[in-house]
Amino acid sequence: MSNWIPGPDGTSQSPLDPELGPIADDGATKDNDLVTSTGTTTVGIATDDGVVIGTDMRASLGGRFVSNKDIQKVEPIHPTAAMTLVGSVGGAQSFISSLRAEASLYETRRGEPMNIPALATLAGNFARGGPFRAINPILGGVDEDGSHVYSIDPAGGVVADDYTVTGSGMQIAYGTLEQYYEEGLSLDEARSVVARAVQSATERDTGSGNGIYLADITSEGVEIQGNKEFDDVL
């Protein structure tokens, strides 16, 4: 990265990475700043009909200044899969571009899309060995074996679950999910639960806010819509 600016404690911070916190002089993210300086809320739920992923719209500088109010933090990476952007904006965008390219190359060579567990494993390998700082995305997708949701941690861990949350608003969002989630949700019901969870986080987490992007992922593809008002999707 370039154009580093000095932080208040003598470290440096890049204006090109709005959600990245203070950077040590050697260019590595300081471990003790990762939790407080990464701001967002991303939620994913798997249902029998598909996957719903929701994210807020806010990008911030170290959680202290709102640098953008309409950031799309979920992107398609595969014909029937999408991934959230969490952490450094530049690192997350590079991560998604690399994963999308590998998935496309696999499909070109094999004549069929990569299955979602394999895509999640590839994402974990990228997170473990790549130059991506503070990446903790959600991967959701649908293949012939059904619907899948994974959280990918910065060390490359890949965890599958029926629902998951990442980001600075995760504790608040999880509380809402535990209240409203139940087995057998339809896609529409899951969409409402995801929206409630993201809305709850935006009420209290300073790194999350300004609306919601919702991605519906089915065997037919990925559809993403943004809404500034939560009432439109609840």
C-alpha positions in Angstrom: 0.0 0.0 0.0 1.1 3.6 -0.4 0.2 7.1 0.9 0.6 6.1 4.6 -0.4 8.8 7.1 0.8 9.0 10.7 -1.6 7.9 13.4 -1.9 9.4 16.9 0.4 6.8 18.4 3.2 7.1 15.9 2.0 4.2 13.7 0.7 4.6 10.2 -2.7 4.3 8.6 -3.6 4.0 5.0 -6.5 6.2 3.7 -7.0 3.5 1.0 -8.2 1.0 3.5 -11.1 2.8 5.3 -11.9 0.1 7.7 -8.3 -0.8 8.6 -7.0 0.4 11.9 -3.5 1.5 12.8 -0.6 -0.2 10.9 2.7 -0.9 12.5 5.8 0.6 10.9 6.7 -2.7 9.2 3.3 -2.7 7.4 1.7 -5.4 9.5 -1.6 -4.8 11.3 -1.1 -4.5 15.0 -2.8 -7.5 16.6 -4.3 -5.6 19.5 -6.1 -3.2 17.2 -7.9 -5.8 15.0 -11.1 -6.1 17.0 -11.7 -2.4 17.8 -10.6 -1.0 14.4 -12.6 -3.3 12.1 -16.2 -2.1 11.8 -19.1 -3.9 10.1 -21.8 -6.4 10.6 -22.3 -9.4 8.2 -24.9 -12.1 8.7 -25.5 -15.4 6.8 -28.3 -18.0 7.1 -28.6 -21.2 5.2 -32.2 -22.5 4.4 -33.5 -25.4 2.4 -34.4 -22.9 -0.4 -31.0 -21.1 -0.5 -28.8 -18.7 1.5 -29.4 -15.2 2.7 -26.5 -12.9 3.5 -26.9 -9.4 4.9 -24.4 -6.6 5.6 -24.6 -3.0 6.7 -23.5 -0.1 4.3 -21.0 1.8 6.4 -17.2 2.2 5.9 -15.2 3.8 8.6 -11.7 5.0 9.3 -10.7 3.0 12.4 -14.3 3.1 13.7 -14.0 6.8 14.4 -15.0 8.5 11.1 -17.7 7.4 8.6 -15.9 7.6 5.3 -18.7 6.1 3.1 -22.4 5.5 3.7 -23.1 3.2 0.7 -20.5 0.4 0.6 -21.7 -2.9 -0.9 -20.0 -5.5 1.4 -21.3 -8.6 -0.3 -20.2 -9.7 -3.8 -20.9 -12.7 -6.1 -17.8 -14.9 -6.5 -19.3 -17.9 -8.2 -22.5 -18.6 -10.2 -24.2 -19.6 -7.0 -22.1 -18.2 -4.2 -21.3 -14.8 -2.6 -18.9 -13.5 -0.1 -18.9 -10.5 2.3 -16.2 -7.9 2.6 -14.9 -7.5 6.2 -11.8 -5.7 7.4 -9.5 -3.8 5.2 -11.4 -2.6 2.1 -8.4 -3.0 -0.2 -7.5 -6.4 1.2 -11.1 -7.7 1.0 -11.5 -6.5 -2.6 -8.3 -8.2 -3.5 -9.3 -11.4 -1.7 -12.6 -11.6 -3.5 -11.0 -10.8 -6.9 -8.5 -13.6 -6.4 -11.2 -16.1 -5.3 -13.5 -15.2 -8.1 -10.7 -15.7 -10.6 -9.8 -19.1 -9.3 -13.4 -20.2 -9.3 -13.8 -19.1 -12.9 -10.6 -20.9 -13.9 -11.8 -24.1 -12.2 -15.1 -23.9 -14.1 -13.3 -23.3 -17.4 -10.9 -26.2 -16.9 -13.4 -28.7 -15.5 -16.6 -27.7 -17.3 -18.6 -27.4 -14.1 -18.7 -24.9 -11.2 -16.6 -25.6 -8.1 -18.7 -27.0 -5.2 -19.2 -24.8 -2.2 -17.2 -26.8 0.4 -14.2 -26.7 -2.0 -14.6 -23.0 -2.6 -14.7 -22.5 1.2 -11.5 -24.5 1.6 -9.8 -22.4 -1.1 -10.9 -19.3 0.7 -9.4 -20.5 3.9 -6.1 -21.3 2.1 -6.1 -17.8 0.7 -6.8 -16.2 4.1 -4.0 -18.3 5.7 -1.3 -17.7 3.2 -2.2 -14.5 1.3 -1.4 -10.9 1.8 -4.8 -10.1 3.1 -5.1 -8.2 6.4 -7.9 -8.8 8.9 -10.1 -10.8 6.6 -13.0 -12.5 8.3 -15.7 -13.0 5.7 -18.8 -15.1 5.3 -19.1 -17.4 2.3 -22.6 -18.6 1.3 -23.5 -20.7 -1.6 -25.7 -23.4 -3.1 -24.7 -26.6 -5.0 -26.1 -30.0 -5.7 -25.7 -31.0 -2.0 -27.8 -28.0 -0.7 -27.2 -24.7 0.9 -24.0 -23.8 2.8 -22.8 -21.0 5.0 -19.1 -20.7 6.2 -17.2 -18.2 8.3 -13.5 -17.8 7.3 -11.3 -16.6 10.0 -8.0 -14.6 9.5 -5.9 -17.6 10.2 -7.6 -19.7 7.5 -10.1 -21.5 9.7 -13.3 -22.6 7.8 -16.4 -23.2 10.0 -19.7 -24.4 8.5 -23.0 -23.6 10.3 -26.7 -23.0 9.8 -26.1 -19.3 10.5 -23.1 -17.1 11.3 -22.1 -13.5 12.0 -18.8 -11.6 11.6 -17.7 -8.1 12.3 -17.7 -5.6 15.1 -21.4 -5.8 15.5 -21.5 -9.6 15.8 -22.4 -9.8 19.5 -25.5 -7.7 19.1 -26.5 -9.5 15.9 -26.0 -12.9 17.4 -28.4 -12.0 20.2 -31.1 -11.2 17.7 -30.4 -14.3 15.7 -30.7 -16.5 18.8 -34.1 -15.0 19.4 -35.6 -15.2 15.9 -33.8 -18.1 14.2 -35.4 -21.5 14.0 -35.0 -24.6 11.8 -37.1 -24.7 8.6 -37.1 -21.0 7.8 -38.2 -20.1 4.3 -36.0 -17.8 2.2 -38.3 -14.9 2.9 -38.4 -15.6 6.6 -34.6 -15.9 6.7 -34.3 -12.5 4.9 -36.4 -10.9 7.6 -34.3 -12.5 10.4 -31.0 -11.4 8.7 -32.4 -7.8 8.4 -33.4 -7.7 12.1 -29.9 -8.9 13.1 -28.2 -6.3 11.0 -30.6 -3.6 12.2 -29.9 -4.4 15.8 -26.2 -4.1 15.3 -26.5 -0.7 13.6 -28.4 0.6 16.6 -25.4 0.2 18.9 -22.2 -0.6 17.0 -20.5 2.6 15.7 -18.8 0.7 12.9 -22.1 -0.5 11.4 -24.9 1.5 9.9 -26.6 3.4 7.0 -28.8 0.6 5.7 -28.5 -3.0 4.5 -27.5 -5.0 1.5 -29.2 -8.4 1.1 -28.0 -11.2 -1.1 -30.4 -14.0 -2.0 -28.4 -17.1 -3.2 -30.2 -19.9 -4.8 -29.6 -22.6 -7.5 -30.7 -19.9 -10.0 -27.9 -17.5 -9.1 -27.1 -14.5 -6.8 -29.4 -11.5 -6.4 -28.2 -8.5 -4.4 -30.3 -5.5 -3.4 -29.6 -2.5 -1.2 -32.1 -0.7 1.1 -31.5 2.4 3.2 -34.7 1.7 5.2 -35.0 -1.5 7.2 -38.8 -1.3 7.2 -38.6 -2.2 3.4 -37.1 -5.6 4.1 -38.5 -6.6 7.5 
